[in-house]
Amino acid sequence: MPYSTLMREYTVTDDCNNVTMFTQFIELIDTVAPVLDITCPEPAALFSDADCAFDADTALTGVPGVDVSDNCSAEIEIGVSYADGPLDTACAGSYSFTRTFTVTAEDDCGNESSATCTQEITVTDDTAPELTCPADLTVECDGSGNTDALNDWLASASATDNCGTAEVTNDFTALSDD
């Protein structure tokens, strides 16, 4: 596609006033793509919500900075797209993944260039599990081996977590002789 067309007219006259005219058309063609320089956003840290979901919208994570120049065109069309890599789910509710941005620039003559960069995004489950403890218990130390009642009471503690399962442990080892 020509960037522009120039027309030149030549006239030659000899000593006897004979005239010859010639018209020349010159098409200026731009075949040089825009020069594109991008800066990826810094790594983003997000938090999962009560349903273990997260919003990794670019309004929260950022978009690349773009610097573009072209040898001929004053207006350059810029496009930005991204693709997210697979989630690394080491912990339910906590994730990490890589976002790859692709930036394209096209000048008025259809010359296009592109560049890519990557951003690391982490999502953290920062909601602690909820612990339900049994009511206080008094066990008569009557020597008749109330161990089963004590173990049942210890095992009745429970916990729930919004993003997975929660394991309840205790530090009970033994009753004292007192």
N, C-alpha and C positions, 0 to 999 in steps of 0.2 A: 504494500500500500504506500503510495508516495506521500511524503510528508508535505511537499509543496511542489509546484511546477513553475519554472521560470521561462519566460519567452524573451528571446533576443532577436532583434532584426538587424541584419547587416546590409549595408548598401555600399556598392563599389561603383565608382565613376571613373572612366578613363579620360584621356586628354581630348577625346572627340565627343565627350558627353554621352557616351554609351553607359547605360546604368544596368546593373545586375543587382537583384535583391535576393536575400536568403533569410529565411526565418528558422531559428533554432529553438527547440523545446528541451529544457533540462529538467529532469525529475530528480528532486532531492529525496533520497530514501533513507529512512532511519532504520537500521538493523541492530542497533545497540540497545540491549535490555537495561532497565533501570538498575541502579546500584542500590542494594538493599542491605541494611545493617540492623539487626534486632538484638534486644537485650531481654532475656527471659526474666519473669518475675522471681523474686526470692522464694525459697521454700515456704510453703504455707502450713500452718498448724490449725486444725479445726477440731471441734468437739462433737461427739455424737449426742443426739437428744435422748429424751426419755424412752423413745421407741427404738433406740440404737441406729437411727437414721442420721444422715448428715447431708448438708447442702454444700457441694463443692462448686457452686456457681462462680464464674469468673469475677463477679462483683465482690466476692469474698477472697478469692485467691489471686486475682490480678491477671493482667494481660501483658504481652510483650511490649516493650517500648520499640518504636519503629522510626528509623531514620532512612529516608529514601531520596535519591536524586536521579535526574535523567539528563541526558545531553541535549534533548530537543523538546520534550513535552513539558508543558507547564502544569498540566493536571495528570495525576497518576492515580489509578484505581488500586486501592489496597484491600486485600482480603485476609482475614485471620480465622483459622479453624484450629480445632484441637481434638486429640483422641487420647482417652485415658487407658493406661495399661491395666493389667490384671491386678486385683486387690491382693495384697499380702495380709492375710487374716490370722496373724499369730495369736491374737486374743479376740474373743467375741466382742464386738463393739469398737475395737481399735483396729485401724487399717492403715496401710500405706500403699501408695501407688505413684506411678510416674505419669505426668501429663506431657504430651508432646504437642507443641504448637507448630503450625505451619503458616507462614506469612507469605503472601504473594503480592507482587506489584506489577501492574501492566500499564504501559504508556499508551499514548494516543494512536500509535502505529501498530499496536498489538504485540509489541515485544514484552516478554514476561520473564520475571526472575522470582525465585523463591528461596526461603531460608527456614530452617527449623531450629528449635531449641527445646530443652526439657526442663520441667519443674517437678520437684519432689513435694508430695502432699501427704501429710499424716493426719489421721483422725484418731482422737483419743477418747475412750470411755472414761470420763472422770466422775461418774456417779457410783458411789460406794454401795455395796449390797446392804439390804435391810435385814437386821438380825432380830429374831423374835426369841426371847429367852423365857424359860418357864418361870412360874412364880416361885418364890422362895419355898424351900422344903425343909421340914424338920423330920429327921428319922431318928427314932428311939434307938439308942445304942443298948440293946437288950441282949446282945450276944447270940441272937438267933439268926445271924447272917442276913441282914437286910441289904445285902449287896445288890440283889436284883432290882429292888426299888430305887436304889441310888443310881445304878446304871441306866434304868429307864428314864429317870429324871434328867440325867446328863444328856441322853440321846434325844430328849424332847425339844431341845433348842433347834431352831430352823432359820434358814436365811433364803432370801430371794434376791435376784439380781436382774436388772432391766436388760442386760445384754448377754446373759448366759446363765450358768449355774454357779452357785456359791456353796462352798464346802465349809461346814461348821466343825471346828476342832476346839478342844479345851485342854487345859494343862493339868487336869486332875491326875494324880498318880496313886494315892492311897490315903486312907483315913489314918489319922494319928492315933496313937494308943491313949491319948489323953481323953 
